[in-house]
Amino acid sequence: MRAVEHDGKEYLLIKRSSDSSLVRDPETGTERYLPNDELTVSGDSPLAIAARSVAEPQRRIVTAVHSERLLGLLVELDTDGPLSVRELLDRYDLCESDLHGHVSELRAAGLVREAERFGERGYATTELAREGLDALR
């Protein structure tokens, strides 16, 4: 399968004939024929384009969260957050370096942000994380 573009929109190439090609819109799943001379090869991976059919908030969680422990931390921050670093260390079986690593991964993915709690540094979920978790629940 290849990725192609037509009028600035990306499609997945399903079947190619001499005059036209059958393409699938990855967002809707709709298939249609388009003239070959109006298609250009896209530089994106067809699998990356197919993944875009999943809404951004859910896609971000699915691609960034690689363990139940990390997902649990995100869920707890969403449910009870913001939480201070002290609260997180007291509540869960995480050492300081593990907590720092988990929070760093979630921050890099745009799912967690720094927040103040009782005058201490803490963390809370972002709007993107809340939307994604709401949809996944």
SVG drawing of the C-alpha trace seen along z (x, -y; Angstrom):
<svg xmlns="http://www.w3.org/2000/svg" viewBox="-17 -28 33 31">
<polyline fill="none" stroke="black" stroke-width="0.4" points="0.0,0.0 1.2,-3.5 0.3,-7.0 -0.8,-9.5 -2.1,-13.1 -4.9,-14.7 -5.8,-18.4 -3.7,-18.6 -5.4,-15.6 -3.7,-12.3 -5.2,-9.0 -4.2,-5.3 -3.7,-3.8 -5.7,-0.5 -5.5,0.4 -4.0,-1.2 -5.1,-0.8 -3.9,-2.5 -6.1,-5.6 -7.3,-5.8 -6.6,-4.5 -8.8,-3.3 -8.0,-5.3 -9.3,-5.2 -9.8,-8.3 -8.1,-7.2 -10.4,-9.5 -13.7,-8.2 -12.9,-4.9 -14.6,-6.0 -13.1,-4.6 -13.3,-6.2 -11.5,-6.3 -9.3,-9.3 -7.4,-10.0 -3.7,-8.9 -2.5,-12.1 -4.0,-14.1 -2.2,-11.9 1.2,-12.5 3.1,-10.1 3.1,-11.3 6.3,-11.1 4.4,-9.8 4.2,-6.2 0.8,-4.6 0.6,-3.2 1.1,-6.7 -1.7,-8.0 -3.9,-5.1 -3.3,-5.8 -4.6,-9.3 -8.1,-7.9 -7.9,-7.7 -8.7,-11.1 -5.6,-13.0 -6.2,-12.8 -6.6,-9.0 -3.8,-8.5 -1.4,-10.5 -2.3,-8.4 -2.0,-5.1 1.4,-6.0 2.9,-7.6 1.7,-5.3 3.6,-1.9 2.7,-0.3 -0.3,0.1 1.8,-1.7 2.2,-4.7 -1.4,-4.7 -2.4,-4.3 -0.4,-7.4 -2.1,-9.4 -5.5,-8.2 -4.8,-9.1 -3.5,-12.5 -6.7,-13.1 -9.0,-11.8 -7.3,-13.4 -4.9,-16.0 -3.2,-18.2 -1.0,-16.2 2.3,-17.3 5.4,-15.3 5.3,-14.5 1.7,-13.2 2.6,-11.1 5.6,-9.5 3.5,-8.8 0.6,-7.3 2.2,-5.0 5.0,-2.5 7.3,-4.7 10.8,-5.8 11.7,-9.4 13.7,-8.5 10.8,-6.3 8.3,-9.1 10.6,-11.6 11.0,-9.3 7.3,-8.6 6.3,-12.3 9.0,-13.3 7.6,-10.9 4.0,-12.1 5.2,-15.8 7.1,-15.1 3.9,-13.7 1.9,-16.7 -0.3,-14.8 0.9,-16.2 1.9,-19.7 3.5,-21.2 1.1,-22.5 1.3,-23.9 -0.3,-22.0 -0.2,-23.3 2.7,-25.5 4.7,-22.6 5.6,-21.5 3.2,-19.0 1.6,-17.8 -1.8,-17.7 -3.2,-16.4 -3.5,-18.6 -6.8,-19.1 -5.5,-16.7 -5.0,-14.0 -8.5,-14.6 -10.2,-14.4 -8.3,-11.2 -9.0,-9.5 -12.7,-10.5 -13.0,-8.9 -11.1,-5.8 -13.1,-5.3"/>
</svg>
